[in-house]
């Protein structure tokens, strides 16, 4: 990894709190949240893969979102837990850059997947008769590959620009993972291009999927309002209620972290916001999709029953 002319070989992650008495509580809390995230999203992936009734575009995209949630949380939480356990705050330069790369990949990926899922619901509700024709398997794969390609392109762009920066004697990051914005602020060289690219690409990555989501739901609401029966309206809305809940949760935390000036609130608010969309949202997604979805609840119930029978077998 190219490190320019810098003199540092590692960064210091201050974490969520510098108070020793809080470290044990933070460790237990984040370990539990991480396990719930991995198990919950893992069960969703297994249920979708094993239940043929869920082999539809909507659940195909959901499985990809669940995988992205597991890997997104895994880029930051295990390292934070390791640092707390071993009472160490250091992370090597290469590991920090790698962590930053994958954290960008999965945040961007979540954005685009939520946009694709909104388009899927738009076709299903507004054009139900042609749904199978429009959302054919090859197009679904294409709609999955493109977000992966774009997210890696965005992450690679930021990474290549960042490794050109020089880090002198300052190596302390006031965060629990290697955040791109924090790393840029830490550099002792001119980072104007990095900040400009971060702003332009960041706005594009958020606005484009959000515009697709907004367009899709405007069309969905118009289509649902034309349905005469209350039962029909409720049924139509229920098919996209889980997705809309996740969208509101995800984008509200993103906006709170990156679009409100830090001078208007305590500095720890950025950390709290980052925790919300990197840890809390991925943890809540399985509950949102399973509790509000009959098919998913049925698939999970069958999966648990099969596991129970397997364990009872002699």
C-alpha positions as a Markdown table, in Angstrom:
| # | Residue | x | y | z |
|---|---|---|---|---|
| 1 | Unk | 0.0 | 0.0 | 0.0 |
| 2 | Unk | 1.4 | 3.4 | -1.0 |
| 3 | Unk | 1.8 | 5.6 | 2.0 |
| 4 | Unk | 3.4 | 8.7 | 0.5 |
| 5 | Unk | 6.0 | 10.5 | 2.6 |
| 6 | Unk | 4.2 | 10.2 | 5.9 |
| 7 | Unk | 6.0 | 9.2 | 9.1 |
| 8 | Unk | 3.1 | 7.3 | 10.9 |
| 9 | Unk | 2.4 | 3.6 | 10.5 |
| 10 | Unk | -0.7 | 3.4 | 12.5 |
| 11 | Unk | -3.8 | 5.3 | 13.7 |
| 12 | Unk | -5.3 | 5.6 | 17.2 |
| 13 | Unk | -9.1 | 5.0 | 17.4 |
| 14 | Unk | -10.5 | 6.8 | 20.4 |
| 15 | Unk | -13.7 | 4.8 | 20.2 |
| 16 | Unk | -17.1 | 5.8 | 21.6 |
| 17 | Unk | -15.9 | 6.8 | 25.0 |
| 18 | Unk | -12.6 | 7.4 | 26.8 |
| 19 | Unk | -14.0 | 6.5 | 30.2 |
| 20 | Unk | -12.6 | 3.2 | 31.4 |
| 21 | Unk | -15.7 | 2.3 | 33.4 |
| 22 | Unk | -17.9 | 2.4 | 30.3 |
| 23 | Unk | -15.8 | 0.1 | 28.2 |
| 24 | Unk | -17.2 | -3.1 | 29.6 |
| 25 | Unk | -20.8 | -1.9 | 29.0 |
| 26 | Unk | -19.9 | -0.8 | 25.4 |
| 27 | Unk | -18.3 | -4.2 | 24.8 |
| 28 | Unk | -21.3 | -6.2 | 25.9 |
| 29 | Unk | -23.8 | -3.9 | 24.2 |
| 30 | Unk | -22.0 | -4.0 | 20.8 |
| 31 | Unk | -21.2 | -7.7 | 21.0 |
| 32 | Unk | -24.9 | -8.4 | 21.5 |
| 33 | Unk | -25.9 | -6.0 | 18.7 |
| 34 | Unk | -23.4 | -7.6 | 16.4 |
| 35 | Unk | -24.5 | -11.1 | 17.1 |
| 36 | Unk | -28.2 | -10.2 | 16.6 |
| 37 | Unk | -27.2 | -8.5 | 13.3 |
| 38 | Unk | -25.3 | -11.6 | 12.0 |
| 39 | Unk | -27.8 | -14.1 | 13.2 |
| 40 | Unk | -30.9 | -12.2 | 12.1 |
| 41 | Unk | -29.7 | -11.3 | 8.6 |
| 42 | Unk | -28.1 | -14.8 | 8.3 |
| 43 | Unk | -31.5 | -16.3 | 9.0 |
| 44 | Unk | -33.2 | -14.1 | 6.4 |
| 45 | Unk | -30.6 | -15.2 | 3.8 |
| 46 | Unk | -31.0 | -18.9 | 4.7 |
| 47 | Unk | -34.8 | -18.7 | 4.7 |
| 48 | Unk | -34.8 | -17.0 | 1.2 |
| 49 | Unk | -32.3 | -19.5 | -0.2 |
| 50 | Unk | -34.1 | -22.6 | 1.1 |
| 51 | Unk | -37.8 | -21.6 | 0.6 |
| 52 | Unk | -38.8 | -21.8 | -3.1 |
| 53 | Unk | -41.8 | -19.5 | -2.4 |
| 54 | Unk | -39.3 | -16.7 | -1.7 |
| 55 | Unk | -37.4 | -17.0 | -5.0 |
| 56 | Unk | -38.8 | -13.8 | -6.3 |
| 57 | Unk | -37.1 | -10.5 | -7.2 |
| 58 | Unk | -38.2 | -8.8 | -3.9 |
| 59 | Unk | -36.6 | -11.4 | -1.7 |
| 60 | Unk | -33.5 | -11.7 | -4.0 |
| 61 | Unk | -32.8 | -8.0 | -3.4 |
| 62 | Unk | -33.6 | -8.5 | 0.3 |
| 63 | Unk | -31.0 | -11.3 | 0.6 |
| 64 | Unk | -28.4 | -9.0 | -1.0 |
| 65 | Unk | -29.4 | -6.2 | 1.5 |
| 66 | Unk | -29.0 | -8.6 | 4.4 |
| 67 | Unk | -25.6 | -9.8 | 3.2 |
| 68 | Unk | -24.5 | -6.1 | 2.9 |
| 69 | Unk | -25.8 | -5.4 | 6.4 |
| 70 | Unk | -23.7 | -8.3 | 7.8 |
| 71 | Unk | -20.5 | -7.3 | 6.1 |
| 72 | Unk | -21.1 | -3.6 | 6.8 |
| 73 | Unk | -21.2 | -4.2 | 10.5 |
| 74 | Unk | -18.3 | -6.6 | 10.3 |
| 75 | Unk | -16.0 | -3.9 | 8.9 |
| 76 | Unk | -16.1 | -1.9 | 12.1 |
| 77 | Unk | -17.6 | -3.7 | 15.2 |
| 78 | Unk | -15.2 | -6.7 | 15.5 |
| 79 | Unk | -12.1 | -4.4 | 15.4 |
| 80 | Unk | -13.7 | -2.1 | 18.0 |
| 81 | Unk | -14.5 | -5.1 | 20.3 |
| 82 | Unk | -11.0 | -6.4 | 19.9 |
| 83 | Unk | -9.5 | -3.1 | 20.9 |
| 84 | Unk | -11.7 | -2.9 | 24.0 |
| 85 | Unk | -10.9 | -6.5 | 25.0 |
| 86 | Unk | -7.2 | -6.0 | 24.6 |
| 87 | Unk | -7.2 | -2.4 | 25.9 |
| 88 | Unk | -5.6 | -1.2 | 22.6 |
| 89 | Unk | -6.7 | 1.6 | 20.4 |
| 90 | Unk | -4.3 | 1.2 | 17.5 |
| 91 | Unk | -5.0 | 0.1 | 14.0 |
| 92 | Unk | -2.3 | -0.2 | 11.3 |
| 93 | Unk | -2.3 | 2.2 | 8.3 |
| 94 | Unk | -3.1 | -0.6 | 5.8 |
| 95 | Unk | -5.9 | -2.0 | 8.0 |
| 96 | Unk | -7.3 | 1.5 | 8.5 |
| 97 | Unk | -7.4 | 2.1 | 4.7 |
| 98 | Unk | -8.9 | -1.3 | 4.1 |
| 99 | Unk | -11.6 | -0.7 | 6.8 |
| 100 | Unk | -12.4 | 2.7 | 5.3 |
| 101 | Unk | -12.7 | 1.1 | 1.8 |
| 102 | Unk | -15.2 | -1.5 | 2.8 |
| 103 | Unk | -17.2 | 0.8 | 5.1 |
| 104 | Unk | -17.7 | 3.1 | 2.0 |
| 105 | Unk | -18.6 | 0.1 | -0.2 |
| 106 | Unk | -21.4 | -1.2 | 2.0 |
| 107 | Unk | -22.9 | 2.2 | 2.9 |
| 108 | Unk | -23.1 | 3.1 | -0.8 |
| 109 | Unk | -24.4 | -0.4 | -1.6 |
| 110 | Unk | -27.2 | -0.1 | 0.9 |
| 111 | Unk | -28.2 | 3.2 | -0.8 |
| 112 | Unk | -28.4 | 1.7 | -4.2 |
| 113 | Unk | -30.1 | -1.5 | -3.1 |
| 114 | Unk | -32.8 | 0.4 | -1.4 |
| 115 | Unk | -33.4 | 2.3 | -4.6 |
| 116 | Unk | -33.6 | -0.9 | -6.6 |
| 117 | Unk | -36.0 | -2.4 | -4.1 |
| 118 | Unk | -38.2 | 0.7 | -4.4 |
| 119 | Unk | -38.3 | 0.3 | -8.2 |
| 120 | Unk | -39.3 | -3.4 | -7.7 |
| 121 | Unk | -42.2 | -2.4 | -5.5 |
| 122 | Unk | -43.2 | 0.3 | -8.1 |
| 123 | Unk | -43.4 | -2.3 | -10.9 |
| 124 | Unk | -45.2 | -4.8 | -8.6 |
| 125 | Unk | -48.0 | -2.4 | -7.5 |
| 126 | Unk | -48.3 | -0.1 | -10.6 |
| 127 | Unk | -47.8 | -2.7 | -13.3 |
| 128 | Unk | -48.7 | -6.0 | -11.6 |
| 129 | Unk | -49.7 | -7.8 | -14.9 |
| 130 | Unk | -46.4 | -7.2 | -16.5 |
| 131 | Unk | -44.3 | -7.7 | -13.3 |
| 132 | Unk | -42.9 | -11.1 | -14.3 |
| 133 | Unk | -42.0 | -9.8 | -17.7 |
| 134 | Unk | -40.3 | -6.6 | -16.5 |
| 135 | Unk | -38.5 | -8.1 | -13.5 |
| 136 | Unk | -37.0 | -11.1 | -15.3 |
| 137 | Unk | -34.1 | -12.9 | -13.7 |
| 138 | Unk | -31.3 | -11.5 | -15.8 |
| 139 | Unk | -32.5 | -7.9 | -15.1 |
| 140 | Unk | -32.6 | -8.7 | -11.4 |
| 141 | Unk | -29.0 | -9.9 | -11.5 |
| 142 | Unk | -28.1 | -6.7 | -13.5 |
| 143 | Unk | -29.8 | -4.6 | -10.9 |
| 144 | Unk | -27.7 | -6.3 | -8.2 |
| 145 | Unk | -24.3 | -6.2 | -10.0 |
| 146 | Unk | -24.6 | -2.5 | -10.9 |
| 147 | Unk | -24.8 | -1.4 | -7.2 |
| 148 | Unk | -21.8 | -3.6 | -6.3 |
| 149 | Unk | -19.9 | -2.1 | -9.2 |
| 150 | Unk | -20.8 | 1.5 | -8.4 |
| 151 | Unk | -20.1 | 1.1 | -4.7 |
| 152 | Unk | -16.6 | -0.4 | -5.3 |
| 153 | Unk | -15.9 | 2.4 | -7.9 |
| 154 | Unk | -16.8 | 5.1 | -5.3 |
| 155 | Unk | -14.8 | 3.4 | -2.6 |
| 156 | Unk | -11.8 | 3.0 | -4.9 |
| 157 | Unk | -11.9 | 6.6 | -6.0 |
| 158 | Unk | -11.9 | 7.9 | -2.4 |
| 159 | Unk | -9.1 | 5.4 | -1.5 |
| 160 | Unk | -6.8 | 6.3 | -4.3 |
| 161 | Unk | -7.2 | 10.0 | -3.5 |
| 162 | Unk | -6.7 | 9.4 | 0.2 |
| 163 | Unk | -3.4 | 7.5 | -0.1 |
| 164 | Unk | -1.9 | 10.4 | -1.9 |
| 165 | Unk | -2.3 | 12.5 | 1.3 |
| 166 | Unk | 0.5 | 12.9 | 3.8 |
| 167 | Unk | -0.2 | 12.1 | 7.5 |
| 168 | Unk | 2.5 | 13.8 | 9.7 |
| 169 | Unk | 2.6 | 13.5 | 13.5 |
| 170 | Unk | -1.2 | 13.5 | 14.1 |
| 171 | Unk | -2.7 | 10.0 | 14.0 |
| 172 | Unk | -5.6 | 10.2 | 16.5 |
| 173 | Unk | -9.1 | 9.5 | 15.0 |
| 174 | Unk | -12.0 | 10.6 | 17.2 |
| 175 | Unk | -14.1 | 7.7 | 16.0 |
| 176 | Unk | -14.7 | 4.0 | 16.5 |
| 177 | Unk | -13.7 | 3.1 | 12.9 |
| 178 | Unk | -11.6 | 4.7 | 10.1 |
| 179 | Unk | -14.1 | 7.2 | 8.8 |
| 180 | Unk | -13.2 | 8.9 | 5.5 |
| 181 | Unk | -14.1 | 12.4 | 6.6 |
| 182 | Unk | -12.1 | 12.0 | 9.8 |
| 183 | Unk | -9.0 | 10.8 | 7.9 |
| 184 | Unk | -9.2 | 13.7 | 5.5 |
| 185 | Unk | -9.3 | 16.2 | 8.4 |
| 186 | Unk | -6.3 | 14.4 | 10.0 |
| 187 | Unk | -4.1 | 14.9 | 7.0 |
| 188 | Unk | -1.4 | 17.6 | 7.0 |
| 189 | Unk | -1.4 | 18.1 | 3.2 |
| 190 | Unk | -3.8 | 19.9 | 1.0 |
| 191 | Unk | -7.0 | 17.9 | 0.9 |
| 192 | Unk | -9.2 | 20.2 | -1.1 |
| 193 | Unk | -9.7 | 17.7 | -4.0 |
| 194 | Unk | -10.6 | 15.0 | -1.5 |
| 195 | Unk | -13.2 | 17.2 | 0.2 |
| 196 | Unk | -14.6 | 18.3 | -3.2 |
| 197 | Unk | -14.9 | 14.7 | -4.4 |
| 198 | Unk | -16.3 | 13.6 | -1.1 |
| 199 | Unk | -19.0 | 16.3 | -1.3 |
| 200 | Unk | -19.9 | 15.7 | -5.0 |
| 201 | Unk | -19.8 | 11.9 | -4.9 |
| 202 | Unk | -21.5 | 11.8 | -1.5 |
| 203 | Unk | -24.4 | 14.0 | -2.7 |
| 204 | Unk | -24.8 | 11.9 | -5.9 |
| 205 | Unk | -24.7 | 8.6 | -4.1 |
| 206 | Unk | -27.5 | 9.8 | -1.7 |
| 207 | Unk | -29.6 | 11.9 | -4.1 |
| 208 | Unk | -29.8 | 9.4 | -7.1 |
| 209 | Unk | -31.2 | 6.4 | -5.2 |
| 210 | Unk | -33.4 | 8.7 | -3.1 |
| 211 | Unk | -34.8 | 10.3 | -6.2 |
| 212 | Unk | -35.6 | 6.8 | -7.5 |
| 213 | Unk | -37.3 | 5.9 | -4.2 |
| 214 | Unk | -39.2 | 9.2 | -4.1 |
| 215 | Unk | -40.4 | 8.7 | -7.7 |
| 216 | Unk | -41.4 | 5.1 | -7.1 |
| 217 | Unk | -43.4 | 5.9 | -4.0 |
| 218 | Unk | -45.2 | 8.9 | -5.6 |
| 219 | Unk | -46.4 | 6.5 | -8.3 |
| 220 | Unk | -47.2 | 3.8 | -5.8 |
| 221 | Unk | -49.3 | 6.2 | -3.7 |
| 222 | Unk | -51.2 | 7.4 | -6.8 |
| 223 | Unk | -51.9 | 3.8 | -7.8 |
| 224 | Unk | -53.0 | 2.8 | -4.4 |
| 225 | Unk | -55.4 | 5.8 | -4.0 |
| 226 | Unk | -57.1 | 4.6 | -7.2 |
| 227 | Unk | -58.0 | 1.3 | -5.6 |
| 228 | Unk | -61.6 | 1.4 | -4.4 |
| 229 | Unk | -61.6 | -1.0 | -1.5 |
| 230 | Unk | -60.0 | -0.3 | 1.8 |
| 231 | Unk | -58.8 | -3.9 | 2.0 |
| 232 | Unk | -57.1 | -3.5 | -1.4 |
| 233 | Unk | -55.4 | -0.3 | -0.4 |
| 234 | Unk | -54.1 | -1.9 | 2.8 |
| 235 | Unk | -52.8 | -5.0 | 1.0 |
| 236 | Unk | -51.0 | -2.9 | -1.6 |
| 237 | Unk | -49.4 | -0.7 | 1.1 |
| 238 | Unk | -48.4 | -3.7 | 3.2 |
| 239 | Unk | -46.2 | -5.1 | 0.4 |
| 240 | Unk | -43.9 | -2.0 | 0.7 |
| 241 | Unk | -44.4 | -1.0 | 4.3 |
| 242 | Unk | -41.2 | -2.8 | 5.5 |
| 243 | Unk | -39.1 | -1.3 | 2.8 |
| 244 | Unk | -40.4 | 2.2 | 3.5 |
| 245 | Unk | -39.7 | 1.8 | 7.2 |
| 246 | Unk | -36.0 | 0.8 | 6.4 |
| 247 | Unk | -35.7 | 3.7 | 4.0 |
| 248 | Unk | -36.9 | 6.2 | 6.6 |
| 249 | Unk | -34.6 | 4.8 | 9.2 |
| 250 | Unk | -31.6 | 4.7 | 7.0 |
| 251 | Unk | -31.9 | 8.1 | 5.3 |
| 252 | Unk | -32.9 | 9.9 | 8.5 |
| 253 | Unk | -29.6 | 8.8 | 10.2 |
| 254 | Unk | -27.5 | 9.6 | 7.1 |
| 255 | Unk | -29.0 | 13.1 | 6.9 |
| 256 | Unk | -28.6 | 13.7 | 10.6 |
| 257 | Unk | -24.8 | 12.8 | 10.4 |
| 258 | Unk | -23.8 | 14.4 | 7.1 |
| 259 | Unk | -26.1 | 17.3 | 6.4 |
| 260 | Unk | -26.4 | 19.1 | 9.7 |
| 261 | Unk | -23.4 | 21.1 | 10.6 |
| 262 | Unk | -21.4 | 19.7 | 13.6 |
| 263 | Unk | -21.2 | 23.1 | 15.2 |
| 264 | Unk | -24.9 | 22.9 | 16.1 |
| 265 | Unk | -24.6 | 19.8 | 18.3 |
| 266 | Unk | -22.0 | 18.1 | 20.5 |
| 267 | Unk | -19.1 | 16.4 | 18.7 |
| 268 | Unk | -20.2 | 13.0 | 19.9 |
| 269 | Unk | -23.4 | 13.3 | 17.7 |
| 270 | Unk | -21.4 | 12.2 | 14.7 |
| 271 | Unk | -20.4 | 9.0 | 16.5 |
| 272 | Unk | -24.0 | 8.4 | 17.5 |
| 273 | Unk | -25.2 | 8.9 | 14.0 |
| 274 | Unk | -22.5 | 6.6 | 12.6 |
| 275 | Unk | -23.6 | 3.9 | 15.1 |
| 276 | Unk | -27.2 | 4.3 | 14.0 |
| 277 | Unk | -26.6 | 3.6 | 10.3 |
| 278 | Unk | -23.6 | 1.2 | 10.6 |
| 279 | Unk | -24.8 | -0.9 | 13.6 |
| 280 | Unk | -28.4 | -0.2 | 14.7 |
| 281 | Unk | -30.1 | -0.1 | 11.3 |
| 282 | Unk | -28.5 | -3.4 | 10.0 |
| 283 | Unk | -29.6 | -5.0 | 13.3 |
| 284 | Unk | -33.2 | -3.8 | 13.0 |
| 285 | Unk | -33.7 | -4.7 | 9.3 |
| 286 | Unk | -34.4 | -8.4 | 10.0 |
| 287 | Unk | -37.0 | -7.5 | 12.6 |
| 288 | Unk | -38.7 | -5.0 | 10.3 |
| 289 | Unk | -38.9 | -7.4 | 7.4 |
| 290 | Unk | -39.8 | -10.5 | 9.4 |
| 291 | Unk | -42.4 | -9.0 | 11.7 |
| 292 | Unk | -44.3 | -7.2 | 8.9 |
| 293 | Unk | -44.2 | -10.0 | 6.3 |
| 294 | Unk | -46.3 | -13.1 | 6.4 |
| 295 | Unk | -44.2 | -15.0 | 3.8 |
| 296 | Unk | -41.0 | -14.2 | 5.7 |
| 297 | Unk | -42.4 | -15.2 | 9.0 |
| 298 | Unk | -43.6 | -18.5 | 7.5 |
| 299 | Unk | -40.2 | -19.2 | 6.0 |
| 300 | Unk | -38.4 | -18.5 | 9.2 |
| 301 | Unk | -40.8 | -20.7 | 11.2 |
| 302 | Unk | -40.2 | -23.6 | 8.8 |
| 303 | Unk | -36.4 | -23.0 | 9.0 |
| 304 | Unk | -36.5 | -23.1 | 12.8 |
| 305 | Unk | -38.7 | -26.2 | 12.8 |
| 306 | Unk | -36.3 | -28.0 | 10.4 |
| 307 | Unk | -33.4 | -27.1 | 12.6 |
| 308 | Unk | -35.2 | -28.3 | 15.7 |
| 309 | Unk | -36.1 | -31.7 | 14.1 |
| 310 | Unk | -32.4 | -32.0 | 13.0 |
| 311 | Unk | -31.2 | -31.5 | 16.5 |
| 312 | Unk | -33.7 | -34.0 | 17.9 |
| 313 | Unk | -32.6 | -36.7 | 15.5 |
| 314 | Unk | -30.6 | -39.5 | 17.2 |
